[in-house]
Amino acid sequence: MKFGVRKPSLTKSLKARTTAKYKRKVKKALIPGYGKKGMGWAKNPRNFLIWVLLLKKNLKFKKQSCLNKIKNPPKLWTARADLNYKIV
């Protein structure tokens, strides 16, 4: 671990600011889908499939839990005393 005052380097700062911009321009010119939304399936199909399956599972679970809340509302509502909630 380093201790002491940070010494900024002008060359490293310029390199960090410009390299990524030019790499993105080159990739955008060479790769047709680079930087476009929804192109994750082309870059890594396995991870995309895992993500889609997890999303479907979570949405199914959330939908089911919402339906359960509607069918079986809570028997007793806890609220502050100053609010007029009805106790079922």
N, C-alpha and C positions, 0 to 999 in steps of 0.2 A: 504494500500500500504506500502511495506517495503522500508525503507531508509537505506543506509549504504553500507558497503563493503560486497560483496558476500563471504560466507564461504563455500567452497567446502567440501563435505562429501565423503570420500573414499568408505564407504559401499554403499551409494546411487549410486555412479558412477559405481561400479562393478555390482550392481543389474541391473541397466539400460542397461549395455553393454551385460550381459549374459542372462537375462530372455527372451528377445524376440527371441534370437537365438534358445534356447531350445524349446520354444513354437512352433516355426515354424517347427522344426524337428519332434516334436510329431504330429502336425497336418498333416504334409506331410506323415507320416507313417500311420495315421489312416484314413484320408480323401483322397479318390482316386484322385479327381480333384483339390486338394488344390495347389495353386501356379502355375497352368497351365494357359496359355493365353486363353482367350475366355470362361472361366467358370463362367462368371457373371450371365448367364441365370440360372444356377443351384442354385446359392446362393440367388438371389433375382429376380425371374421371372418378377414381376410387373415392377420394375425399368428397367429391360432389355427391356421389350416391349415398355415402354415409350421412352427409348433411341432410339430404332430402328425406331419408328414412327417419332420422331423428326428428325432423320438423313435423312430419306426418304423425309420428307417435305422440309428440307433445301436443299437437293440435287436437288429436283424438282424445287424449287424456283431459285437456282443458275443457273440451266440449262436453265430455261425459260428466266432469265435476260440476259444470254449470247446470246441466240438466238435473243432477242430483240435488243441487241447492234449490232449484225451482220446485221439484217434486216433494222434497222433504225440508221445508223451512225450519229454522231453529225454533224450539219450543219456548225459549225464554230469551228475550232481548235484554242485554245489559246496557244501560245508558246512564248518563248523568242525571241526578235528581231534578235539576232545573228544566230538563227537557221533558215534554209530555209524550212519552212513548207508551203504547198500549202493550200490556203483557198478555200474550196469547195463552 
